[in-house]
C-alpha cells in the first residue's frame, strides 16, 4: 500500500468534528477505516475506529490484532476479548464521550441497538448522532500517492482488457470472457477485482449491470465489457463496447453518438463546476439526438478506495455537489435499446481547475 498520509487525515477529520459539537466519531465503513488508519481489512466487522480530539483507537478482536498493529501505527490498538459493546462502553467512559457521531450509512441498526444498549447498561449517557459523508468528503481529493495507485490499477486493467478484446471470437460465452478477465487481473498482480466484470452480448448489452451468463457471443452484435482491478486498495473502472465483424448503420450511429457525448464531457469537465452541469455536458448530446430516454444512469461517479464513491455526476438535483480539484471520476455515457442492445464507453478523469485529464491510455475507439 502506498504512503497515504494517515497522520494528515486525522487532523482534517477532527476539524470537521468541532462544528458538529461531537466528542468523538465511530468509524465502521471499511474504506473510511482504511483511509484514516491504513488498516486494510475489507470486512466491516473486523474493526472500528473511535476518534476524539486527543485519541485514536482501532478496536478489533484477537484474530486481527497483529495485522492492525502492523498497518495502523498511528492508532492505539485495543483488542476486545468477549463483548464489543462492553469494551466500547469502557472507552467512552475513559475518553469522556457524551456526544458520539456514527456513520449512518455503515453502522447497521442492529449494531446500533446492541452498542448503545451496552453503553446505557454501563450507566453512561451517550447521545448517538448519525452523520453522513464526513470521511467521504475528505476522500474526494486524492493525494499524489492515491493517484499513483489508481493509475497503476488502471494500467493493469487496460492491459488485460486489450488482451481479452484481441481474443474475442464468435462462439465464446459471456461467462468465459468474464473468467479470462478475472484470471488476467489476478495473474497480473491485482489484489482483487474492483467489481465482478460485466460482459454483456447482444440484447443483454441493453442491461447496464448485466451478470455474465451462457449467452454465446455472435458476430454483428454489440458486446459491452466493464471491468477493473483493485491494486494497493485503489480501484479502476473502464468500459468498452466491441463488435465482431462489419458494423451496421445502427451500431455506427449509436457508437459514434456515445463517443461524441463522452468526448464533450471530457473537454468540459473541470473542478469548481456543479456536478449537474457536468452530467449535462454529455446528456444534452444524447438527448438532442433523440435518445435521452435511453440514457438512464448518471454520467459518472468517483473512484478511489471504493469503485463507487463521491462525487457523482448525477442528473438528480438532490445529489448535486461542487466538483473538487483532485477528484477522480468516470465519464461513461451510454445508450440502451431493449430490442437491440447497448453501447457504453467509460474513461477515468482527474479534475483540476483548468480541466479534466483523461487517465486512460487505452483510447482505441471505432471511427468511421
Helices and strands as residue ranges (DSSP letters): H 6-18, E 24-27, H 30-37, G 44-46, E 48-52, E 56-60, G 62-64, H 65-71, E 76-79, H 84-95, E 99-103, H 109-121, E 127-131, H 134-139, H 144-167, H 174-187, E 192-193, E 198-201, G 202-206, E 222-227, E 229-231, E 234-235, E 238-243, H 249-268, H 275-288, G 292-294, E 300-302, E 309-313, G 317-319, E 328-331, E 334-337, E 341-344, E 347-352, E 355-358
